[in-house]
Amino acid sequence: MQLFLSNKSSAFIETMVIGILGSLLFHLLHAPLPWMLGPLTGVTIWHFSTGRTLYWPTPLRNIALLLIGYMLGSSFTQRTVHEITQHFPYIIAVTLSTVLGSLLLGLIIVKKTNIKLIDGLFGSVPGGLSQVAILSEETKEVDTGTIVFMQTIRVILVILLIPFLTMYFIKPEASLNSPAPEVGTEAVAYPSLFGLLLLAIIGAFLGKKLKLPATFLTAPLLIIALFSITAVEVPALPPSFMLISQYFLGIYLGLYLKKEMRSNIRRIGFYSIFTSILLVFFSFLLAILLTKITSINLATAFLSTAPGGLAEMGVTATIVDADLAMISGYQLFRIFFIMFIALPLLQWWIRRKVQLNQ
């Protein structure tokens, strides 16, 4: 037992050091989101190339999601809720287009690699990786390893590509005007802040019992948004809290790609990367269309349509001064649609298809 704890502690320290080195390197290179993309890239490369065992506690991931959920929720006001309501038809259209586009790209992988149709479709749904992995484990007819690999490639590529595209092509002035926040200079109403964070934590655990998707992100977002909408003063998170959340989340995301997935690289790696890039391009076209029919700018539209995670797109939005509430509205609806409608329907179809073939 003592040896196990020692091994886990050394793996944790090694992971933490790699994450810090990645952050410093990205900071020196003036890359976007250095405290998230740096750890993500460093840990991914080190973990996958060396095969060493790394460790990052899930509670640290949950802290990151909770803080980001708080930040996103605090951006809501009565005005933004009204604007999101007006966008609801577009939110539905974008969500359906993204899901259908992803499934069509999944068919390309099926045709080119000869993996099973059900694996190709399940692996292409742009939902949360952990939720898709859990559902795939519950669906014995699919290959969980293949699905998790496809989802992992998409998540990592999207999270790496979209901040670069947004900051250097869509809104390039952001890369020049977004230095790292000065830590320790913030004036914050800490009693109110910690009181609301406590409520967010309680909400996250209640959401877990209610099987709320990505509960440590969505529950705090909804709770803090409710306070913000009802004109309760919600203190902004200190910049130091945001840096910590980015660092914690970046390391956790970097551990998605595991050494056990090497066999899948030869089999479906190229087409997983290719279709993920196509999906980003497709979301960019949807964003351009949104700017033509609505009043939102391209940065907000792109982060709203992007097939990445709500947390990652929300963090990027703070750098380019995009509309956090609008992005949250689009991304949150897609999370709930995929978790409660698209994936259960796909799971039902798979089981139905298998029954008919027996």
C-alpha positions as CSV (number, residue, x, y, z in Angstrom):
1,M,0.0,0.0,0.0
2,Q,2.8,2.4,0.9
3,L,4.6,1.6,-2.4
4,F,1.4,2.2,-4.3
5,L,1.0,5.6,-2.7
6,S,4.7,6.4,-3.3
7,N,4.4,5.5,-7.0
8,K,1.2,7.6,-7.3
9,S,2.8,10.6,-5.6
10,S,5.9,10.5,-7.9
11,A,3.7,10.2,-11.0
12,F,1.7,13.2,-9.7
13,I,4.8,15.3,-9.2
14,E,6.2,14.2,-12.6
15,T,2.8,15.2,-14.3
16,M,2.8,18.6,-12.5
17,V,6.4,19.4,-13.5
18,I,5.7,18.5,-17.2
19,G,2.6,20.7,-17.1
20,I,4.6,23.6,-15.7
21,L,7.3,23.2,-18.3
22,G,4.7,23.1,-21.0
23,S,3.1,26.3,-19.7
24,L,6.4,28.1,-19.5
25,L,7.4,27.1,-23.0
26,F,4.0,28.2,-24.5
27,H,4.3,31.5,-22.5
28,L,7.8,32.1,-24.0
29,L,6.5,31.3,-27.5
30,H,3.6,33.8,-26.9
31,A,1.1,31.0,-27.8
32,P,-2.5,31.4,-26.9
33,L,-3.8,30.1,-23.6
34,P,-0.3,29.0,-22.4
35,W,-1.6,27.8,-19.0
36,M,-4.1,25.4,-20.7
37,L,-2.6,24.5,-24.1
38,G,1.0,24.3,-22.7
39,P,0.2,21.6,-20.1
40,L,-2.1,19.8,-22.6
41,T,0.6,19.6,-25.2
42,G,3.5,18.8,-22.9
43,V,1.7,16.1,-21.0
44,T,0.2,14.5,-24.2
45,I,3.6,14.3,-25.9
46,W,5.5,13.1,-22.8
47,H,2.8,10.6,-21.8
48,F,2.3,9.1,-25.3
49,S,6.0,9.1,-26.5
50,T,7.6,7.7,-23.3
51,G,4.8,5.4,-22.1
52,R,5.5,6.6,-18.6
53,T,2.7,6.4,-16.0
54,L,1.4,9.8,-15.2
55,Y,-1.3,10.7,-12.7
56,W,-3.7,13.6,-12.2
57,P,-6.4,13.5,-9.5
58,T,-10.0,13.8,-10.8
59,P,-10.8,16.3,-8.0
60,L,-8.4,18.8,-9.5
61,R,-10.2,18.5,-12.8
62,N,-13.4,19.1,-11.0
63,I,-12.0,22.2,-9.4
64,A,-11.1,23.5,-12.8
65,L,-14.5,22.8,-14.3
66,L,-16.2,24.4,-11.2
67,L,-14.2,27.6,-11.5
68,I,-14.8,27.8,-15.3
69,G,-18.5,27.1,-14.7
70,Y,-18.6,30.0,-12.2
71,M,-16.9,32.3,-14.7
72,L,-19.4,31.4,-17.5
73,G,-22.4,31.7,-15.2
74,S,-21.4,35.2,-14.0
75,S,-21.5,36.4,-17.6
76,F,-25.3,36.0,-17.8
77,T,-27.7,39.0,-17.4
78,Q,-31.3,39.5,-18.1
79,R,-30.3,41.1,-21.4
80,T,-28.1,38.2,-22.5
81,V,-30.8,35.7,-21.6
82,H,-33.2,37.7,-23.8
83,E,-30.7,37.6,-26.7
84,I,-30.1,33.9,-26.3
85,T,-33.9,33.3,-26.4
86,Q,-34.0,35.2,-29.7
87,H,-31.2,33.0,-31.0
88,F,-32.9,29.8,-30.0
89,P,-33.9,28.8,-33.5
90,Y,-30.3,29.3,-34.6
91,I,-29.1,27.3,-31.6
92,I,-31.2,24.3,-32.7
93,A,-30.2,24.6,-36.3
94,V,-26.5,24.8,-35.5
95,T,-26.7,21.9,-33.1
96,L,-28.5,19.7,-35.6
97,S,-26.1,20.7,-38.4
98,T,-23.1,19.9,-36.2
99,V,-24.4,16.5,-35.1
100,L,-25.4,15.5,-38.6
101,G,-22.1,16.8,-40.1
102,S,-20.2,14.8,-37.5
103,L,-22.1,11.6,-38.3
104,L,-21.4,12.1,-42.0
105,L,-17.7,12.4,-41.3
106,G,-18.0,9.3,-39.2
107,L,-19.3,7.5,-42.3
108,I,-16.1,8.5,-44.1
109,I,-14.0,6.8,-41.4
110,V,-16.2,3.7,-41.7
111,K,-15.8,3.6,-45.5
112,K,-12.0,4.2,-45.5
113,T,-11.0,2.0,-42.5
114,N,-13.6,-0.7,-42.5
115,I,-14.4,-0.3,-38.8
116,K,-17.9,-1.2,-37.8
117,L,-20.6,1.3,-38.7
118,I,-21.8,1.6,-35.1
119,D,-18.3,2.4,-33.9
120,G,-17.8,5.0,-36.5
121,L,-21.0,6.8,-35.7
122,F,-20.6,6.6,-31.9
123,G,-17.0,7.8,-32.1
124,S,-18.0,10.8,-34.2
125,V,-20.7,12.3,-32.1
126,P,-19.4,15.7,-30.8
127,G,-20.3,15.1,-27.2
128,G,-18.3,15.2,-24.0
129,L,-15.6,12.5,-24.1
130,S,-16.2,11.1,-20.7
131,Q,-20.0,10.9,-21.2
132,V,-19.5,9.2,-24.6
133,A,-17.0,6.7,-23.1
134,I,-19.4,5.8,-20.3
135,L,-22.3,5.2,-22.7
136,S,-20.1,3.2,-25.0
137,E,-19.1,0.9,-22.1
138,E,-22.8,0.4,-21.4
139,T,-23.4,-0.6,-25.0
140,K,-21.7,-4.0,-25.4
141,E,-22.2,-4.0,-29.2
142,V,-19.6,-1.3,-29.7
143,D,-15.8,-1.2,-29.3
144,T,-15.1,1.3,-26.5
145,G,-11.4,1.5,-27.3
146,T,-12.0,2.6,-30.9
147,I,-14.7,5.1,-29.8
148,V,-12.5,6.7,-27.1
149,F,-9.6,7.0,-29.5
150,M,-11.7,8.8,-32.1
151,Q,-13.2,11.1,-29.5
152,T,-9.8,11.8,-28.0
153,I,-8.3,12.8,-31.3
154,R,-11.2,15.1,-32.0
155,V,-11.1,16.8,-28.6
156,I,-7.4,17.4,-28.6
157,L,-7.3,18.7,-32.2
158,V,-10.3,21.0,-31.7
159,I,-8.9,22.4,-28.4
160,L,-5.5,23.0,-30.0
161,L,-6.8,24.4,-33.3
162,I,-9.6,26.7,-32.3
163,P,-7.7,29.0,-29.9
164,F,-5.0,29.5,-32.5
165,L,-7.5,30.1,-35.3
166,T,-9.6,32.5,-33.2
167,M,-6.7,34.5,-31.8
168,Y,-4.4,34.7,-34.9
169,F,-6.8,34.7,-37.8
170,I,-10.3,35.8,-36.6
171,K,-9.2,38.3,-34.0
172,P,-5.5,38.7,-34.3
173,E,-5.3,41.8,-32.1
174,A,-6.2,39.6,-29.1
175,S,-2.8,37.8,-29.4
176,L,-1.1,41.2,-28.9
177,N,-3.3,42.5,-26.2
178,S,-3.8,39.5,-23.9
179,P,-0.8,39.2,-21.5
180,A,-1.1,36.8,-18.6
181,P,-3.2,38.2,-15.8
182,E,-1.3,39.8,-13.0
183,V,-1.7,37.5,-10.0
184,G,-2.2,39.0,-6.6
185,T,-3.4,42.5,-7.7
186,E,-7.1,41.7,-7.9
187,A,-9.6,43.3,-5.6
188,V,-12.4,40.8,-4.9
189,A,-15.2,40.5,-2.5
190,Y,-14.0,37.2,-1.1
191,P,-16.8,36.5,1.3
192,S,-19.4,36.7,-1.4
193,L,-17.1,34.8,-3.8
194,F,-16.5,31.9,-1.5
195,G,-20.2,31.8,-0.5
196,L,-21.3,31.5,-4.1
197,L,-18.5,28.9,-4.8
198,L,-19.8,26.9,-1.9
199,L,-23.3,26.9,-3.4
200,A,-21.8,25.9,-6.7
201,I,-20.0,23.0,-5.1
202,I,-23.3,21.8,-3.4
203,G,-25.1,22.2,-6.8
204,A,-22.4,20.1,-8.5
205,F,-22.8,17.2,-6.1
206,L,-26.6,17.4,-6.4
207,G,-26.3,17.5,-10.2
208,K,-24.2,14.4,-10.0
209,K,-27.0,12.6,-8.2
210,L,-29.4,13.8,-10.8
211,K,-27.0,12.6,-13.6
212,L,-26.5,16.1,-15.0
213,P,-24.0,15.9,-17.8
214,A,-20.6,17.4,-17.0
215,T,-22.1,18.3,-13.6
216,F,-19.0,20.1,-12.2
217,L,-19.2,22.5,-15.1
218,T,-22.9,22.8,-15.9
219,A,-24.3,22.9,-12.4
220,P,-22.1,25.8,-11.2
221,L,-22.8,27.6,-14.5
222,L,-26.6,27.3,-14.0
223,I,-26.5,28.2,-10.3
224,I,-24.3,31.3,-10.8
225,A,-26.2,32.4,-13.9
226,L,-29.5,32.3,-11.8
227,F,-27.9,34.6,-9.2
228,S,-26.5,36.9,-11.9
229,I,-29.8,37.1,-13.8
230,T,-31.7,38.0,-10.7
231,A,-29.5,41.0,-10.2
232,V,-27.5,39.5,-7.3
233,E,-23.9,40.9,-7.5
234,V,-21.6,38.1,-8.5
235,P,-17.9,38.9,-7.9
236,A,-15.6,38.2,-10.8
237,L,-13.1,35.4,-10.3
238,P,-9.6,36.6,-9.5
239,P,-7.1,36.1,-12.5
240,S,-5.1,33.7,-10.3
241,F,-8.1,31.4,-10.0
242,M,-8.5,31.4,-13.8
243,L,-4.8,30.5,-14.3
244,I,-5.1,27.6,-11.8
245,S,-8.3,26.3,-13.5
246,Q,-6.6,26.4,-17.0
247,Y,-3.5,24.6,-15.7
248,F,-5.6,21.9,-13.9
249,L,-7.8,21.4,-17.0
250,G,-4.9,21.4,-19.5
251,I,-3.1,18.6,-17.7
252,Y,-6.3,16.5,-17.4
253,L,-7.0,16.9,-21.1
254,G,-3.4,15.9,-21.9
255,L,-3.8,12.5,-20.3
256,Y,-6.7,11.6,-22.7
257,L,-4.3,10.1,-25.2
258,K,-3.0,6.9,-23.7
259,K,-0.2,4.5,-24.8
260,E,-2.8,1.7,-25.1
261,M,-4.2,3.6,-28.1
262,R,-1.1,3.2,-30.3
263,S,-2.7,0.3,-32.2
264,N,-5.6,2.6,-33.2
265,I,-3.2,5.2,-34.7
266,R,-2.2,2.9,-37.5
267,R,-5.7,1.7,-38.1
268,I,-7.8,4.9,-38.0
269,G,-5.4,7.7,-36.9
270,F,-5.1,9.5,-40.2
271,Y,-8.8,9.6,-40.9
272,S,-9.7,10.6,-37.3
273,I,-7.3,13.6,-37.7
274,F,-8.5,14.4,-41.2
275,T,-12.2,14.3,-40.3
276,S,-11.6,16.3,-37.1
277,I,-10.0,19.1,-39.1
278,L,-12.9,19.0,-41.6
279,L,-15.3,19.3,-38.6
280,V,-13.5,22.5,-37.4
281,F,-13.7,23.9,-41.0
282,F,-17.4,23.0,-41.1
283,S,-18.1,24.8,-37.8
284,F,-16.2,27.8,-39.2
285,L,-18.6,27.9,-42.2
286,L,-21.5,27.7,-39.8
287,A,-20.0,30.6,-37.9
288,I,-19.7,32.8,-41.0
289,L,-23.4,32.0,-41.8
290,L,-24.4,33.0,-38.3
291,T,-22.7,36.4,-38.7
292,K,-24.7,37.0,-41.9
293,I,-28.1,36.3,-40.3
294,T,-27.5,37.6,-36.7
295,S,-25.6,40.5,-35.1
296,I,-22.9,38.5,-33.3
297,N,-19.3,38.8,-34.4
298,L,-17.2,36.1,-36.0
299,A,-15.2,35.3,-32.8
300,T,-18.4,34.7,-30.8
301,A,-20.0,32.8,-33.7
302,F,-17.0,30.5,-34.2
303,L,-16.7,29.7,-30.5
304,S,-20.4,29.0,-30.3
305,T,-20.4,26.6,-33.3
306,A,-17.0,25.0,-32.4
307,P,-17.3,21.2,-31.6
308,G,-15.1,21.7,-28.6
309,G,-15.9,21.6,-24.9
310,L,-17.8,24.4,-23.2
311,A,-15.0,24.9,-20.7
312,E,-12.3,25.3,-23.3
313,M,-14.3,27.5,-25.6
314,G,-15.3,29.7,-22.6
315,V,-11.7,30.2,-21.6
316,T,-10.8,31.1,-25.2
317,A,-13.7,33.6,-25.2
318,T,-12.2,35.5,-22.3
319,I,-9.0,36.2,-24.3
320,V,-10.7,37.5,-27.5
321,D,-13.4,39.4,-25.6
322,A,-16.2,37.3,-27.2
323,D,-19.7,37.1,-25.7
324,L,-19.4,34.5,-23.0
325,A,-23.1,34.1,-22.3
326,M,-24.0,33.6,-26.0
327,I,-21.3,31.0,-26.4
328,S,-22.5,29.3,-23.2
329,G,-26.0,29.2,-24.6
330,Y,-25.0,27.5,-27.8
331,Q,-22.6,25.1,-26.2
332,L,-24.8,24.2,-23.3
333,F,-27.7,23.4,-25.5
334,R,-25.6,21.1,-27.6
335,I,-24.3,19.3,-24.5
336,F,-27.8,18.6,-23.3
337,F,-29.1,17.7,-26.8
338,I,-26.3,15.2,-27.3
339,M,-26.4,13.7,-23.8
340,F,-30.2,13.4,-23.5
341,I,-31.3,12.9,-27.1
342,A,-28.6,12.1,-29.7
343,L,-26.6,9.6,-27.8
344,P,-29.6,7.7,-26.2
345,L,-31.2,7.6,-29.7
346,L,-28.0,6.2,-31.2
347,Q,-27.6,3.7,-28.4
348,W,-31.2,2.6,-29.0
349,W,-30.6,2.3,-32.8
350,I,-27.5,0.2,-32.3
351,R,-29.3,-2.2,-30.0
352,R,-32.3,-2.4,-32.3
353,K,-30.1,-3.1,-35.3
354,V,-28.3,-5.9,-33.5
355,Q,-31.6,-7.5,-32.4
356,L,-32.9,-7.4,-36.0
357,N,-29.7,-9.1,-37.3
358,Q,-29.9,-11.9,-34.8
